[in-house]
Amino acid sequence: MNIDTSFNVYSDTPKGKDPDSYSPTLRNYHKILWNKKLPNGLLFKLDDTIPMRLHHKSELGEFVLSSDSIAHTYTNIKSTMDIIRKINSDELTKFVSLCSTIGGYIIFPSERINNQMTINGARGVNKKIRDRFDLTLECIRRYYNKENSPLNETLKRYKKFFNLFDSFHGYVDFFLLQDLVTNDYSSIRYFIPFETFENYPLPNDIEEYKQYKYNLSNFVSARSQRMEDLNK
């Protein structure tokens, strides 16, 4: 592997564009990282023959996949703007830069099924998730356990994708998400306290945002280290 986990994916993305679609380095890193054996021992071979996407086709099925950020800083949305103004600018710049590295990205299926939302889209617009990946992973955990969640109907549409990993344990290990779950994989290490999906999902004040920033930063750094360990 040849992956620089400190590379900022915005640096090779045209101005005003989304790295998920327009960073060639980000797409190449995804292709390298996730082109590996699945829990069933078969290779999840990825190619980049489809512009801005990754593609897999085998006896396992055919999948078109896109990058998605799992490290949102919420620095450019109205509901957290007052909180963001209170954060030291250098500290914030460092946080945004860390979240713009490969450790803060994952892939999901990108093709719509029955013209309904993809996972990327659904987790972004759902008011109970608001793009928080720890809450998304809780929904995925519940999906594998056949429990309900705000994303359950969306995840069920992509059961062929989730079947690739056999279990929640398999999914977590494949995508190097171990630092976001407890040792027994039974629960999520949330970025900020979580009790129910009925609670407001974003940080409510500066102290909660700092806790969110601290825990998300630690997760991205730990996941990046796991990626570097694969390079050795």
Secondary structure, DSSP 8 states (H G I E B T S, - for coil): ----TT--GGGGS-TTS-HHHH-HHHHHHHHHHH-SB-TTS-B---B--STTSEEEEETTEEEEEEEEES-----SSGGGHHHHTTS-HHHHHHHHHHTTSGGGEEEEE-S-STT---HHHHHHH-TTTTT-HHHHHHHHHHHHTT---TTHHHHHHTHHHHHTT-SHHHHHHHTT-GGGB-TTSSSB--SS--S-TTS--S--SHHHHHHHHHHHHHHHHHHHHHHHHHH-
